[in-house]
Amino acid sequence: GGDPEACAGHGGGAAAAKTDDASADAAAEARYRDALRPHVFDASPIAGSAHAYDAEARADLKNGPHISRVARELAGLASTLPLSRSSSALVRVDERRAVQWTILITGPEDTPYDCGAFLFDAFFPSSYPTSAPLVKFRTTGGGRVRFNPNLYKDGKVCLSLLGTWSGAKGETWDAASSTMLQVIVSIQSLILCAQPYFNEPGYERTIGTPEGDRQSSQYNAAIREHALRCAMIDQLKKPPAPFAEAIRAHFRERKERLLGPVRKEWCEGATGERKARLDKLFDELKAELEKL
């Protein structure tokens, strides 16, 4: 038998390293929250041609119970929106029309959306909350990129909660209990997920099969390139005005992760043209991150 003292010491070293990792992790998490907290919620001038539902909002300018319902949802929003390094959601509400929102969701860690900045426009029609809010995805590379089976190139968001997807009872919009916060969290957890390929109806049958794994892995490889281009580089070069400061703060805090673990994992096993494209995209991202 070896020296038990030495063994204990060795184990202690590993435990100490683990504790150090955990405390470094906690410190980074606290730093991220402090940097992003001022940017979680704000009223700003977002109405105008840039908002996906501007025409609808102008045509549906009615005062009614939906206005007070939206106001109630806004009241607690700043403290309930998800805020963490892994994934956050930020909201801007038009200062003149509280029925127009713009939402930024950061891609959850360990998904092909990791650290990306994804933009959605929302509108509460006068029929709200009897009918669900309207939500459109904006980070589509100018209508060229489909980021998920549930996110179309034209911005359509397929989600049972929004009534744009068939769902079981309990998953659909309920006027009494459903809220916009639920919609945001559903997009964050159900759509921006680790294996979006399986969101396509019927494909879930191949989960865990070699063919399913291969298709899912190919799908993720394409999504990662889109995320680098549209949800990172483009967002840093031309950040949407209401979120410009938030986007800079987010990427400042996530720079090490992107250029370290994310780059390593996303480039692993890439060869030929795909490797060349990834290297080029990560170099371009690095150049933008270094300007922050």
C-alpha positions, 0 to 999 in steps of 0.5 A: 500500500502506498503512503496514506498521508500522500494519498490524502494530500493528493485528494486534498489537492484535487478538492482544493482545486475544485473549491477554487474552480467553484469560487472563481465560477461564483465570482464570474457569475456575480460579475456578470450579473452586476454588469448586466443588471442595469441593462435588464429592463428599460423604456426606450423609443423602439416604435418605428419602422425597425419594429416588426409590429409597428404597422399593427400597433398603429392600426390597433391603438385602442385603450382597453383592459389589455393596457392595464394587463400589460402594465401589471406584467411590466410591474414585476418584470425587471426582477423576474427576467432570467439573468445569469451567465448561462442565459439572460433575457432583457426587455425594452418597452416603447416609452409611448406604447407599452404594447410594443416590446423588443426582447434580447435573449442570450444563447444558453451555455452548451447549446449551438446558440451559446453566448449569442444575442438573439432579438425578438419583437413582441406586440400585445393586440387589443384582444390580449390576454384573450389571445396570445401576444404576437412575437417575431424573431429578428436575428435571421441574417436578413431573412436568410437564416433558419436558426431552429425548426421553430424559428423560420427565416421570415421570423415566425416563432412556432410555440404552442404557448403562442398558438403558432404550434399545436400543443397539449392542453396546459401548453397552450395560451391561457388568458387567466394565467399565461404571461409574456414572461412564460413565453420568453422562458419557453423560447429560452429553454424549449427553442434555444436548446442543446439539440434543436434538430429534434424539435422537428416533428417526428425527428424525436423518434431518432433520438439516441440512434446513430443516424439521429446523432449524426443528423443532430450533430450536422444540424448543430454545426450549421447553427454554430456558424450562423450563431457566430455570424448573425448573433455575435459578429453582426450584433457587435458590429451593428448592435440594435440601438435599444440594446447597444450597451447591453450587448457590449457588456454581455460580450465583454463578460463572455469574451473568455468563454467564447475564445476559450472553451466555445472555440475549442469545442466548436472547432473540434473535429472540423476539417477542410472548408468547415474548419477554414470557415470556423477559423475565419469566423472566430478570428473575426469575432476575436477582432470585434471582442478586442475592441470592447 
